Each structure stands twice: as structure tokens, then as C-alpha cells.
Amino acid sequence: MTDSYRTLGAHVEHEPDKTKGSRHIANLFPVTDQQQIDDALASVRARMPDANHHAFAWRLGRGENDFRYSDDGEPSGSAGRPMLQHRQLGLEQHARQPAPRDLRELADP
């Protein structure tokens, strides 16, 4: 049996309205290996060098250790872990929740 996954078709960036005066910019990237993850993180850091934090979360495959997250200076457990948990809800459930329309449309079946 072959595993199949739903993923993004292209890079997406979304910036909602400020929260308590802070900007929160989400970047989603389709990736297939660790090098692409490293490149994606580096590209965001290079484009936004003045950001106070570059929190992230990723999962690559189904293995128990095939994920990472980082709060990058935010209070512990307040950024990276919630992003990973949201990601683990799956794109199908995510599509049922209020979200920017363009993010939902980029999921490849």
C-alpha cells in the first residue's frame, strides 16, 4: 500500500490584522525533504531580517521524530507547538474552519 498525502501546491504568505500591535505573518511551503525546509526557513529570515521572532513548525512524513517546532524567543509553548498542533489537524479539517480562502484553495487532493 502506498501512502498518499495532501499538501500545498505553492508557497503562500498571509498577514492578518495586527494583534495587540504585533504583526504575525504566516508562510506555508510545500516541501519534500529537509533541505527544502532549511531553504524555506532561510528565505523567510532573509526577507524579514528585522522580525523579532521566526517561530516555525514542520512535519515531514509519519515517523515519530519527523517534526520540529520552535518558539524562537516567544514564551515557551506559545508559537511553534500550537502551529504544529494546528497542522496536525489536517488540511481537511482546516478547510472547515474560518481561514483565508486562498490558503484552502492551495491544497492539492
C-alpha positions as CSV (number, residue, x, y, z in Angstrom):
1,M,0.0,0.0,0.0
2,T,1.3,3.4,-1.0
3,D,1.0,6.4,1.4
4,S,-0.7,9.5,-0.1
5,Y,-0.6,13.0,1.3
6,R,-2.4,16.3,0.8
7,T,-0.1,19.2,0.5
8,L,0.2,22.7,-0.8
9,G,0.7,23.4,-4.5
10,A,2.8,26.6,-4.0
11,H,4.2,28.9,-1.3
12,V,1.6,31.0,0.4
13,E,2.1,34.1,2.6
14,H,-0.7,35.6,4.7
15,E,-0.7,38.5,7.1
16,P,-3.9,39.0,9.2
17,D,-4.7,42.3,11.0
18,K,-2.3,43.2,13.8
19,T,-2.9,41.5,17.2
20,K,-2.1,43.8,20.2
21,G,0.1,45.9,17.9
22,S,2.1,42.9,16.6
23,R,2.3,41.6,13.1
24,H,2.0,37.9,12.5
25,I,3.0,36.7,9.1
26,A,2.3,33.1,8.1
27,N,4.4,31.4,5.4
28,L,3.4,27.9,4.1
29,F,5.8,26.0,1.8
30,P,5.3,22.7,0.0
31,V,8.4,20.6,0.9
32,T,9.6,17.1,0.3
33,D,12.9,16.9,2.2
34,Q,15.0,18.5,5.0
35,Q,17.0,20.7,2.5
36,Q,13.8,22.3,1.2
37,I,12.7,23.0,4.8
38,D,16.1,24.6,5.6
39,D,15.9,26.7,2.4
40,A,12.4,27.9,3.2
41,L,13.3,28.9,6.7
42,A,16.4,30.7,5.5
43,S,14.4,32.6,2.8
44,V,11.9,33.9,5.3
45,R,14.7,35.0,7.7
46,A,16.4,36.7,4.8
47,R,13.3,38.5,3.6
48,M,12.3,39.6,7.1
49,P,15.6,40.2,9.0
50,D,14.0,42.8,11.3
51,A,11.4,40.4,12.7
52,N,11.7,39.8,16.5
53,H,10.9,36.1,16.1
54,H,10.8,33.5,13.4
55,A,8.8,30.7,15.0
56,F,8.2,27.6,12.9
57,A,6.7,24.1,12.8
58,W,7.1,21.4,10.3
59,R,6.3,17.7,9.8
60,L,7.8,15.5,7.1
61,G,6.3,12.1,6.9
62,R,4.7,9.9,9.5
63,G,7.6,9.0,11.7
64,E,7.6,9.8,15.4
65,N,10.6,12.1,15.1
66,D,9.8,13.6,11.7
67,F,8.8,17.0,13.0
68,R,10.3,20.1,14.6
69,Y,9.0,23.3,16.1
70,S,10.5,26.4,17.6
71,D,9.1,29.4,19.6
72,D,12.2,31.4,18.7
73,G,12.1,33.5,21.8
74,E,8.4,33.7,22.2
75,P,7.1,32.5,25.5
76,S,7.6,28.7,25.8
77,G,4.9,26.7,24.1
78,S,3.1,29.8,22.7
79,A,4.1,29.7,19.0
80,G,5.8,26.6,17.5
81,R,3.8,23.9,19.3
82,P,0.4,25.5,18.5
83,M,1.4,25.8,14.9
84,L,2.4,22.1,14.8
85,Q,-0.9,21.1,16.5
86,H,-2.9,23.1,14.0
87,R,-1.0,21.5,11.2
88,Q,-1.8,18.1,12.6
89,L,-5.5,18.8,12.4
90,G,-5.0,18.2,8.7
91,L,-5.9,20.2,5.7
92,E,-9.4,18.6,5.5
93,Q,-10.4,19.8,9.0
94,H,-8.6,23.1,8.5
95,A,-10.7,23.8,5.4
96,R,-13.9,23.6,7.6
97,Q,-12.6,26.3,9.9
98,P,-12.6,30.0,9.2
99,A,-9.4,30.6,7.2
100,P,-8.3,32.9,4.3
101,R,-9.8,31.4,1.2
102,D,-6.5,31.4,-0.7
103,L,-4.9,29.1,1.9
104,R,-7.7,26.5,1.5
105,E,-7.6,26.6,-2.3
106,L,-3.9,25.6,-2.5
107,A,-4.4,22.1,-1.1
108,D,-3.7,19.5,-3.7
109,P,-6.0,16.5,-3.5
